Amino acid sequence: MALSLGIIIILGIIASSIFKKMKLPGLLGMLILGITIGPYGFNIISEDMLNISPDLRKIALIIILLRAGLGIKKDTLKKVGIPAIKMSFLPGLLEGFTILFLSSYIFEISKIEAGMLAFIVAAVSPAVVVPQMLNFIDRRLGHKKGIPTLILAGASIDDVVAITLFTTFLGLYGGNINVTTKLLGIPISIVLGILIGVIIAIIILKIFKNFNMVDTKKVLILMGVAILFTSLEDYLKDIVPMASLLGVMTIGFVLLEKNENVATKLSSKFNKIWVLAEIILFVLVGAQVNIYVAIDSGALGLLIIAVGLIARTIGVLISVAGTNLNWKERIFCVISYIPKATVQAAIGAVPLTAGVQAGELILAIAVLSIIITAPLGAIGIKLTGESWLEVD
């Protein structure tokens, strides 16, 4: 496993550097590297590394979401409040239900199976979107209108809605779920995640105030608590729903509001940690991609994804209607909501493992959505963001 980690780090740095020299996002190079050296490529990564891949990817995601929270200011969040709420559910629901009805008709599968497919594909990827939005925030691109913060806030809840609806359809397939209870769990999980995040942040601030410690130890405490928080969600998932990743972002947000000096120092530390976490995250996400399975879905799979993205585009444009964003900025928001990778890699195979009849089809389209949208979205965000967002 140590050898695999060394290979991932060295080749990840090289792949990222090559793509950056080509004026392309470095994460794209790391994703392609993961596909190449993963089990469906040259199979260089050890099985032990792949076994702990979900945990490593979750830790990397926690790091970037903490960094995201430490970069969101209250004034900016207020500025984008209503559009961010719309962005958090409207694009995903439009895409999801469009794919549901279209795929059930085209592939002649049940509405429940189509629902599982729909809300796996409908989730936007925080792993692709968040780092680029943070880069724009640091460079003050789109800062005046709060555009990167709008995307950050909306995308974080988009995943909660999509995953909850996916698990609802999965439960319906097994016939062991109360739909009303599950749907009510969406707002409950969001509110509970935010509330616990606020409480944790206040406790951490008191610890930092009462105990003198270097910033590195503060970062380790913050990471450790965030990991325990997300693990708590797994233990309580059958009792009470909780959006722990949204809560992790909330911790960073509260720290920034209550003690900007400490938050700024912690943010700087997390930027350095992210250099390693980014490589591990994107290479291991790429390693989950089975291009042979994706090919099996064929042209109809591409059609499903394309029509879904059109519906998502309509949802984004409705969400930003009435704002002071110009058309270039609105199209940037549309492009920022294209990438899919994290959720699809994490749960794409769940229906197949659970014995769902259309499981292979669902996995194939989920994988295809990563291959198509992650590169297009990453490149689109970089090019349009740097060209169309105003520097404050």
C-alpha positions as CSV (number, residue, x, y, z in Angstrom):
1,M,0.0,0.0,0.0
2,A,2.9,2.4,0.8
3,L,4.2,1.8,-2.7
4,S,0.8,2.6,-4.3
5,L,0.6,5.8,-2.3
6,G,4.1,6.8,-3.4
7,I,3.1,6.1,-7.1
8,I,-0.1,8.1,-6.7
9,I,1.7,11.1,-5.2
10,I,4.6,11.3,-7.7
11,L,2.5,10.5,-10.8
12,G,-0.3,12.8,-9.6
13,I,2.1,15.8,-9.3
14,I,3.4,15.1,-12.8
15,A,0.0,14.6,-14.3
16,S,-1.3,17.8,-12.7
17,S,1.7,19.8,-13.9
18,I,1.4,18.6,-17.4
19,F,-2.3,19.5,-17.7
20,K,-1.7,22.9,-16.1
21,K,1.0,23.7,-18.7
22,M,-1.6,22.8,-21.3
23,K,-3.8,25.4,-19.7
24,L,-6.2,22.7,-18.5
25,P,-7.3,22.0,-14.9
26,G,-4.7,19.9,-13.0
27,L,-7.5,17.7,-11.5
28,L,-8.3,16.5,-15.0
29,G,-4.8,15.0,-15.3
30,M,-5.2,13.3,-11.9
31,L,-8.6,11.8,-12.9
32,I,-7.2,10.4,-16.1
33,L,-4.1,9.1,-14.2
34,G,-6.5,7.3,-11.8
35,I,-8.3,5.6,-14.7
36,T,-5.0,4.6,-16.2
37,I,-3.3,3.1,-13.2
38,G,-6.5,1.8,-11.5
39,P,-8.0,-1.7,-11.6
40,Y,-9.6,-1.1,-15.0
41,G,-6.4,0.2,-16.5
42,F,-2.9,-1.1,-15.8
43,N,-3.9,-2.2,-12.3
44,I,-0.9,-0.6,-10.5
45,I,-2.8,0.5,-7.4
46,S,-2.8,-2.3,-4.7
47,E,-6.0,-3.8,-3.5
48,D,-5.4,-2.6,0.0
49,M,-5.3,1.0,-1.2
50,L,-8.5,0.5,-3.1
51,N,-10.1,-1.0,0.0
52,I,-9.5,2.1,2.0
53,S,-10.2,4.4,-1.0
54,P,-13.7,5.5,0.3
55,D,-12.3,6.6,3.6
56,L,-9.3,8.5,2.0
57,R,-11.7,10.2,-0.4
58,K,-14.0,11.2,2.4
59,I,-11.1,12.7,4.4
60,A,-10.0,14.7,1.3
61,L,-13.5,15.9,0.8
62,I,-13.7,17.0,4.5
63,I,-10.5,19.0,4.1
64,I,-11.8,20.9,1.1
65,L,-15.2,21.5,2.7
66,L,-13.6,22.9,5.8
67,R,-11.5,25.2,3.6
68,A,-14.7,26.2,1.8
69,G,-16.4,27.1,5.1
70,L,-13.4,29.1,6.2
71,G,-13.7,31.1,2.9
72,I,-17.4,32.0,3.1
73,K,-18.3,35.3,4.7
74,K,-21.7,36.1,6.2
75,D,-22.2,39.2,4.1
76,T,-21.5,37.4,0.9
77,L,-23.8,34.5,1.9
78,K,-26.6,37.0,2.6
79,K,-26.1,38.5,-0.8
80,V,-26.7,35.2,-2.5
81,G,-29.2,33.8,0.0
82,I,-32.4,33.2,-2.1
83,P,-30.7,32.2,-5.4
84,A,-28.4,29.8,-3.4
85,I,-31.5,28.1,-1.9
86,K,-33.0,27.7,-5.4
87,M,-29.7,26.4,-6.7
88,S,-29.6,23.8,-3.9
89,F,-32.6,21.9,-5.1
90,L,-34.2,23.2,-8.3
91,P,-31.6,22.2,-10.9
92,G,-31.1,18.7,-9.3
93,L,-34.8,18.0,-9.1
94,L,-35.4,19.0,-12.7
95,E,-32.5,16.9,-14.0
96,G,-33.4,14.0,-11.8
97,F,-37.1,13.7,-12.7
98,T,-36.3,14.4,-16.4
99,I,-33.9,11.4,-16.4
100,L,-36.4,9.3,-14.4
101,F,-39.2,9.6,-16.9
102,L,-36.9,9.5,-20.0
103,S,-34.9,6.5,-18.9
104,S,-38.0,4.5,-17.8
105,Y,-39.4,5.0,-21.3
106,I,-36.2,4.4,-23.3
107,F,-34.8,1.4,-21.3
108,E,-38.2,0.1,-20.3
109,I,-37.3,-0.2,-16.7
110,S,-39.6,0.5,-13.7
111,K,-40.0,4.1,-12.4
112,I,-38.3,3.0,-9.1
113,E,-35.2,1.7,-11.0
114,A,-35.2,4.9,-13.1
115,G,-35.4,7.0,-10.0
116,M,-32.2,5.3,-8.6
117,L,-30.4,6.0,-11.9
118,A,-31.8,9.6,-12.0
119,F,-30.6,10.7,-8.6
120,I,-27.2,9.1,-8.8
121,V,-26.6,11.0,-12.1
122,A,-28.2,14.2,-10.8
123,A,-25.7,14.9,-8.0
124,V,-23.2,17.6,-8.8
125,S,-19.6,16.9,-7.7
126,P,-18.3,19.0,-4.8
127,A,-14.8,17.5,-5.4
128,V,-14.6,19.1,-8.8
129,V,-16.6,22.3,-8.1
130,V,-15.4,23.4,-4.6
131,P,-11.6,23.7,-5.3
132,Q,-12.2,25.8,-8.3
133,M,-14.6,28.1,-6.6
134,L,-12.2,28.5,-3.7
135,N,-9.5,29.4,-6.2
136,F,-11.8,32.1,-7.6
137,I,-12.6,33.4,-4.1
138,D,-8.9,33.7,-3.3
139,R,-8.3,35.6,-6.5
140,R,-11.5,37.7,-5.9
141,L,-13.0,36.6,-9.3
142,G,-16.8,37.2,-9.2
143,H,-16.4,38.4,-5.5
144,K,-18.5,41.5,-5.9
145,K,-21.6,39.6,-6.8
146,G,-20.7,36.6,-4.7
147,I,-20.9,34.1,-7.6
148,P,-18.4,31.5,-6.3
149,T,-20.1,31.5,-2.9
150,L,-23.5,31.1,-4.6
151,I,-22.1,27.9,-6.4
152,L,-20.5,26.6,-3.1
153,A,-23.7,27.0,-1.1
154,G,-26.0,25.6,-3.7
155,A,-23.8,22.6,-4.6
156,S,-23.3,21.5,-1.0
157,I,-27.1,21.0,-0.5
158,D,-27.6,19.7,-4.0
159,D,-25.8,16.5,-3.0
160,V,-27.9,16.1,0.1
161,V,-31.1,16.2,-1.8
162,A,-29.9,13.8,-4.6
163,I,-28.5,11.2,-2.2
164,T,-31.6,11.3,0.0
165,L,-33.9,10.7,-3.1
166,F,-31.6,8.0,-4.3
167,T,-31.8,6.1,-1.0
168,T,-35.6,6.6,-1.1
169,F,-35.9,4.9,-4.4
170,L,-33.5,2.2,-3.3
171,G,-35.7,1.6,-0.2
172,L,-38.8,1.5,-2.4
173,Y,-37.3,-1.2,-4.5
174,G,-36.8,-3.4,-1.4
175,G,-40.3,-2.4,-0.1
176,N,-39.0,-1.4,3.3
177,I,-39.3,2.3,3.5
178,N,-41.8,5.0,4.3
179,V,-41.6,7.6,1.5
180,T,-43.1,10.5,3.6
181,T,-40.6,9.9,6.4
182,K,-37.7,9.7,4.0
183,L,-38.7,12.9,2.1
184,L,-39.2,14.8,5.4
185,G,-35.7,13.7,6.3
186,I,-34.2,16.1,3.7
187,P,-34.9,19.3,5.5
188,I,-34.3,17.6,8.9
189,S,-30.8,16.4,7.7
190,I,-29.9,19.9,6.4
191,V,-31.0,21.7,9.6
192,L,-29.5,19.1,11.9
193,G,-26.2,19.1,10.0
194,I,-26.0,22.9,10.2
195,L,-27.0,23.0,13.9
196,I,-24.5,20.4,15.0
197,G,-21.8,22.2,12.9
198,V,-22.5,25.5,14.7
199,I,-22.3,23.7,18.2
200,I,-19.0,22.0,17.3
201,A,-17.6,25.3,16.0
202,I,-18.5,27.1,19.3
203,I,-16.9,24.3,21.4
204,I,-13.7,24.4,19.2
205,L,-13.4,28.1,19.6
206,K,-13.6,27.8,23.4
207,I,-10.9,25.1,23.3
208,F,-8.7,27.4,21.1
209,K,-9.3,30.3,23.5
210,N,-8.6,28.4,26.8
211,F,-5.6,26.3,25.6
212,N,-2.6,27.8,24.0
213,M,-1.5,25.7,21.0
214,V,0.2,26.1,17.6
215,D,-1.9,26.5,14.5
216,T,-0.9,23.0,13.3
217,K,-2.4,21.4,16.3
218,K,-5.6,23.5,15.8
219,V,-5.8,22.1,12.2
220,L,-5.4,18.5,13.5
221,I,-8.1,19.0,16.1
222,L,-10.4,20.5,13.5
223,M,-9.8,17.7,11.1
224,G,-10.2,15.0,13.8
225,V,-13.5,16.5,15.0
226,A,-14.8,16.8,11.4
227,I,-14.0,13.1,10.7
228,L,-15.7,12.0,13.9
229,F,-18.7,14.2,12.9
230,T,-19.1,12.5,9.5
231,S,-18.6,9.1,11.1
232,L,-21.4,9.9,13.5
233,E,-23.7,10.3,10.4
234,D,-23.0,6.7,9.4
235,Y,-23.9,5.4,12.9
236,L,-27.1,7.4,13.1
237,K,-28.4,7.0,9.6
238,D,-31.1,4.5,10.6
239,I,-32.2,6.7,13.5
240,V,-32.0,10.3,12.3
241,P,-30.8,11.8,9.0
242,M,-27.9,14.3,9.2
243,A,-26.0,16.2,6.5
244,S,-22.6,16.0,8.1
245,L,-20.6,17.3,5.1
246,L,-22.8,20.4,5.1
247,G,-22.2,20.6,8.9
248,V,-18.4,20.4,8.2
249,M,-18.6,23.4,6.0
250,T,-20.7,25.2,8.6
251,I,-17.9,24.7,11.2
252,G,-15.5,26.6,9.0
253,F,-18.1,29.3,8.3
254,V,-18.8,29.9,12.1
255,L,-15.0,30.0,12.9
256,L,-14.6,32.7,10.3
257,E,-17.5,34.7,11.7
258,K,-16.4,34.4,15.3
259,N,-12.6,34.7,15.0
260,E,-11.4,35.8,11.6
261,N,-7.8,35.9,12.7
262,V,-7.7,32.2,13.7
263,A,-9.8,31.2,10.6
264,T,-7.4,33.0,8.2
265,K,-4.4,31.1,9.7
266,L,-6.3,27.8,9.6
267,S,-7.4,28.4,6.0
268,S,-3.7,28.9,5.0
269,K,-2.8,25.6,6.7
270,F,-5.6,23.8,4.9
271,N,-4.4,25.2,1.6
272,K,-1.1,23.4,2.1
273,I,-2.8,20.1,3.2
274,W,-5.0,20.3,0.2
275,V,-2.0,19.9,-2.1
276,L,-1.7,16.2,-0.9
277,A,-5.4,15.6,-0.4
278,E,-6.3,16.8,-3.9
279,I,-4.0,14.2,-5.5
280,I,-5.3,11.4,-3.4
281,L,-9.0,12.4,-4.0
282,F,-8.9,12.8,-7.8
283,V,-6.6,9.8,-8.5
284,L,-8.7,7.5,-6.4
285,V,-12.0,8.9,-7.9
286,G,-10.5,8.1,-11.4
287,A,-9.5,4.6,-10.2
288,Q,-13.2,3.9,-9.5
289,V,-14.1,4.6,-13.2
290,N,-14.6,1.5,-15.3
291,I,-14.5,2.8,-18.9
292,Y,-15.6,-0.6,-20.3
293,V,-18.8,-0.5,-18.3
294,A,-19.4,3.1,-19.5
295,I,-19.0,2.0,-23.1
296,D,-21.8,-0.5,-22.6
297,S,-24.4,2.2,-22.1
298,G,-23.7,3.5,-25.6
299,A,-25.5,6.3,-27.4
300,L,-28.6,6.0,-25.3
301,G,-26.6,6.6,-22.2
302,L,-25.2,9.8,-23.8
303,L,-28.7,10.9,-24.7
304,I,-29.9,10.4,-21.1
305,I,-27.0,12.5,-19.7
306,A,-27.4,15.2,-22.3
307,V,-31.2,15.7,-21.8
308,G,-30.6,15.7,-18.0
309,L,-28.0,18.4,-18.4
310,I,-30.5,20.5,-20.5
311,A,-33.0,20.2,-17.7
312,R,-30.3,21.1,-15.1
313,T,-29.5,24.2,-17.2
314,I,-33.1,25.3,-17.1
315,G,-33.1,24.9,-13.4
316,V,-30.0,27.0,-12.9
317,L,-31.3,29.7,-15.2
318,I,-34.6,29.8,-13.2
319,S,-32.6,30.0,-10.0
320,V,-30.6,33.0,-11.0
321,A,-33.5,34.8,-12.7
322,G,-34.1,38.2,-11.2
323,T,-30.5,38.5,-9.9
324,N,-28.0,41.2,-11.0
325,L,-25.9,38.6,-12.9
326,N,-25.3,39.3,-16.5
327,W,-25.7,36.5,-19.1
328,K,-22.1,35.5,-19.1
329,E,-22.2,35.1,-15.4
330,R,-25.4,33.1,-15.6
331,I,-23.9,30.7,-18.2
332,F,-20.9,30.4,-15.9
333,C,-23.3,29.2,-13.1
334,V,-24.7,26.7,-15.6
335,I,-21.3,25.3,-16.5
336,S,-20.3,25.1,-12.8
337,Y,-23.2,22.8,-12.2
338,I,-22.2,20.3,-14.9
339,P,-19.4,18.2,-13.3
340,K,-20.3,14.8,-11.8
341,A,-17.7,12.5,-10.1
342,T,-17.8,12.1,-6.3
343,V,-21.3,10.8,-5.7
344,Q,-21.4,8.7,-8.9
345,A,-18.1,7.0,-8.0
346,A,-19.2,6.4,-4.5
347,I,-22.7,5.0,-5.0
348,G,-22.9,4.1,-8.7
349,A,-22.4,0.4,-7.9
350,V,-24.8,0.3,-4.9
351,P,-27.9,-0.8,-6.9
352,L,-26.0,-3.6,-8.6
353,T,-24.6,-4.8,-5.2
354,A,-28.2,-4.6,-3.8
355,G,-29.5,-6.9,-6.6
356,V,-31.4,-4.3,-8.5
357,Q,-32.3,-5.8,-11.9
358,A,-31.2,-2.7,-13.8
359,G,-28.0,-2.4,-11.6
360,E,-25.6,-2.8,-14.5
361,L,-27.3,-0.2,-16.6
362,I,-27.3,2.3,-13.7
363,L,-23.6,1.7,-13.0
364,A,-22.8,2.1,-16.7
365,I,-24.6,5.5,-17.1
366,A,-23.2,6.7,-13.7
367,V,-19.6,6.0,-14.9
368,L,-20.3,7.5,-18.3
369,S,-21.6,10.7,-16.6
370,I,-18.2,11.0,-14.8
371,I,-16.2,10.5,-18.0
372,I,-18.3,13.0,-20.0
373,T,-19.1,15.8,-17.4
374,A,-16.1,15.9,-15.1
375,P,-13.6,17.0,-17.9
376,L,-16.1,19.2,-19.7
377,G,-17.2,20.9,-16.4
378,A,-13.7,21.3,-15.1
379,I,-12.4,22.8,-18.3
380,G,-15.5,25.0,-18.7
381,I,-15.3,26.4,-15.2
382,K,-11.6,27.3,-15.6
383,L,-12.0,29.0,-19.0
384,T,-15.3,30.8,-18.4
385,G,-14.5,31.8,-14.8
386,E,-11.2,33.4,-15.8
387,S,-12.7,35.1,-18.8
388,W,-16.2,36.1,-17.6
389,L,-16.0,36.8,-13.9
390,E,-15.0,40.3,-12.9
391,V,-12.1,40.9,-10.6
392,D,-13.0,42.8,-7.5
